Amino acid sequence: MTDNPPASCPDWLRPLLAEVPRMTLPPFLSPPADARPAAVLILFGEGPYGPDVLLTQRAATLNAHAGQPAFPGGRIDPEDDGPVGAALREAWEEAGVEPSGVDVLATLPDLHLSHSGYRVTPVVGWWREPSDIAPGHPGEVASVARVPLAELTDPANRLVVRHPSGIATGPAFRVGGMLVWGFTAMLLTRILEAGGWDRPWDTGHVEDLPQDVLDLASRG
């Protein structure tokens, strides 16, 4: 974590940064030693509708995690400067985020993305100088969006999604025309709690995952 956040960092982000050293993970998210390294960028900014976070939606043609909303990110390549370098590179390639306009504030504990075998390091950034965004790889990214935190914390946009097997798979959000679920929704939920932005919502509102989402998720 950044011991002294830059002066440009807004006051509303500082509670999250203060909580980072105390953040813990449930055991099932702890990555095994042989997991492949990857990173994602959790990029906060201030847009026309207040504080927001950048999300992408993966292309429906991909073999893994097709159609799923996600943070910009991917595997850490040998030429990357570790997780931070990989997260910034992926955000540039996927969404057009200029790395020079981002202040890196913290890295969160590694998480295990068991479906694809990655050990993911979440990198928290402040979008000091926002750049124009657009899908960088049409074959990989279908859309990009700055999602206001107010939409994420609106109780009307919160739900729990369930696999047809009857097992509740975890929290979800309906924002920006997307159903955000799975790994990204779990991480978003923890971040909203840590930042003190979470609002009470109906955790008894459970819905089955839509069939089109299941069809895409079943690819790999």
C-alpha positions in Angstrom: 0.0 0.0 0.0 1.1 3.6 -0.5 2.1 4.9 2.9 1.3 8.5 1.9 -1.3 8.7 -0.9 -0.7 11.5 -3.4 -2.3 14.8 -2.8 -4.5 14.2 -5.8 -6.2 11.2 -4.0 -9.7 12.3 -3.0 -10.8 12.1 0.6 -13.5 9.6 -0.2 -10.9 7.0 -1.3 -8.8 7.3 1.9 -11.0 5.1 4.1 -10.5 2.2 1.6 -6.7 2.7 1.7 -6.7 2.8 5.5 -8.6 -0.6 5.5 -6.3 -2.3 3.0 -3.7 -3.6 5.7 -6.6 -5.2 7.5 -8.3 -6.9 4.6 -8.5 -10.7 4.8 -9.8 -13.3 2.5 -11.9 -16.4 3.0 -9.7 -19.6 2.8 -11.3 -20.8 -0.5 -9.9 -17.7 -2.2 -6.3 -18.3 -1.1 -4.3 -19.2 -4.2 -2.2 -22.3 -4.4 1.6 -22.0 -4.9 1.4 -23.2 -8.6 -1.3 -20.8 -9.7 -0.4 -18.6 -12.6 0.2 -14.9 -11.8 -2.2 -12.3 -13.1 -3.4 -8.8 -12.1 -6.4 -6.6 -12.4 -6.7 -2.8 -12.1 -9.5 -1.5 -9.8 -9.5 2.1 -11.2 -11.4 4.7 -9.3 -12.2 8.1 -10.8 -14.6 11.0 -10.6 -17.0 11.2 -13.5 -20.1 13.3 -14.3 -22.1 11.2 -11.9 -19.6 11.2 -9.0 -17.1 8.6 -7.9 -16.9 5.7 -10.2 -15.0 2.5 -11.1 -14.0 1.2 -14.5 -15.4 -2.1 -15.7 -15.1 -4.0 -19.0 -17.3 -6.6 -20.5 -15.5 -9.5 -22.1 -16.4 -10.5 -25.7 -18.9 -13.3 -26.1 -16.6 -15.0 -28.5 -13.9 -15.8 -26.0 -13.3 -19.3 -24.8 -13.0 -18.4 -21.1 -15.1 -16.0 -19.0 -17.0 -15.1 -22.2 -19.4 -12.1 -21.9 -18.5 -11.5 -18.3 -18.0 -8.0 -16.8 -14.6 -7.7 -15.2 -11.9 -5.3 -14.1 -9.3 -4.7 -16.8 -6.5 -7.2 -16.4 -4.8 -10.4 -17.4 -1.7 -12.5 -16.9 1.6 -11.1 -15.8 4.0 -11.2 -18.7 7.8 -11.6 -18.2 8.4 -8.0 -19.5 5.9 -6.5 -17.0 7.1 -4.8 -13.9 5.1 -7.3 -11.7 1.4 -6.9 -11.0 1.4 -3.1 -11.2 2.9 -3.1 -14.7 0.6 -5.8 -15.9 -2.5 -4.1 -14.5 -1.6 -0.8 -16.2 -0.7 -2.5 -19.5 -3.9 -4.5 -19.6 -6.0 -1.4 -18.8 -4.3 0.5 -21.7 -4.7 -2.5 -24.1 -8.3 -3.3 -23.1 -9.8 0.2 -22.5 -7.4 2.9 -23.6 -6.4 4.0 -20.1 -3.3 6.1 -20.3 -0.9 4.7 -17.6 0.6 8.2 -17.0 -2.8 9.4 -15.8 -3.1 6.8 -13.1 -1.7 7.0 -9.5 -1.2 3.5 -8.1 -2.4 3.5 -4.5 -2.3 -0.1 -3.2 -2.3 -3.7 -4.0 -4.7 -6.1 -2.3 -4.1 -9.7 -1.2 -3.8 -12.2 -4.0 -7.0 -14.0 -4.9 -7.4 -17.4 -6.5 -9.5 -17.5 -9.7 -10.0 -21.2 -9.6 -11.9 -21.5 -12.9 -8.8 -20.5 -14.8 -6.1 -21.3 -12.3 -4.8 -17.8 -11.9 -3.4 -16.0 -8.8 -4.8 -12.5 -9.2 -3.3 -9.4 -7.6 -5.8 -6.6 -7.5 -4.1 -3.2 -8.0 -6.0 -0.1 -6.7 -5.5 3.1 -8.8 -6.7 6.7 -8.8 -7.6 8.1 -12.2 -5.9 11.4 -11.7 -6.1 12.4 -15.4 -8.9 10.4 -17.1 -8.4 9.5 -20.8 -11.0 8.6 -23.3 -11.9 5.0 -23.1 -13.0 2.5 -25.7 -12.7 -1.3 -26.3 -9.1 -1.9 -27.3 -9.4 -5.5 -28.5 -12.8 -6.1 -30.2 -12.1 -9.8 -30.1 -11.6 -9.6 -26.3 -13.5 -6.7 -25.0 -17.1 -5.9 -26.0 -17.5 -2.7 -24.0 -16.1 -0.5 -21.3 -17.9 1.6 -18.8 -17.3 3.9 -15.9 -19.8 2.7 -13.3 -20.8 5.2 -10.6 -20.4 3.9 -7.0 -23.9 5.2 -6.3 -25.3 2.7 -8.8 -23.3 -0.2 -7.3 -24.5 0.7 -3.8 -28.1 1.2 -4.8 -30.1 -1.6 -3.0 -32.3 -1.8 -6.1 -29.3 -3.0 -8.1 -28.1 -5.7 -5.7 -29.0 -9.4 -5.7 -27.7 -12.9 -5.1 -27.4 -15.2 -8.1 -27.8 -18.9 -8.0 -26.7 -21.7 -10.3 -29.6 -24.0 -11.5 -28.1 -26.7 -9.2 -29.7 -24.6 -6.4 -26.4 -23.4 -4.9 -26.2 -19.7 -4.4 -23.1 -18.5 -6.2 -22.7 -15.1 -4.6 -23.5 -11.4 -4.8 -24.3 -9.7 -8.1 -25.0 -6.2 -9.4 -27.2 -5.0 -12.3 -25.5 -1.8 -13.5 -24.7 -0.2 -16.8 -26.8 -2.8 -18.7 -24.6 -5.6 -17.2 -25.1 -8.4 -14.8 -21.9 -8.3 -12.7 -21.4 -11.6 -10.9 -18.8 -14.2 -9.9 -15.2 -13.1 -9.1 -15.7 -9.5 -10.0 -18.9 -9.1 -7.9 -17.2 -10.8 -4.9 -14.3 -8.4 -5.1 -16.5 -5.4 -5.6 -18.6 -6.3 -2.6 -15.5 -6.5 -0.4 -14.2 -3.2 -1.7 -17.5 -1.4 -1.1 -17.5 -2.8 2.5 -13.9 -1.8 3.1 -14.4 1.7 1.7 -17.5 2.3 4.0 -19.7 2.8 0.9 -21.9 -0.3 1.3 -25.6 0.2 2.0 -28.1 -2.3 3.4 -29.7 -4.4 0.7 -32.0 -7.4 0.5 -29.6 -10.4 0.6 -32.7 -12.6 0.3 -33.3 -11.4 -3.2 -32.0 -14.5 -5.1 -32.3 -15.2 -8.8 -31.1 -17.9 -11.1 -28.3 -17.0 -13.5 -29.9 -16.3 -16.9 -29.5 -19.1 -19.4 -27.5 -16.9 -21.8 -25.0 -16.2 -19.0 -24.8 -19.9 -18.2 -24.2 -20.8 -21.8 -21.3 -18.4 -22.1 -19.8 -19.4 -18.7 -19.9 -23.1 -19.7 -17.3 -22.6 -22.4 -14.3 -22.8 -20.2 
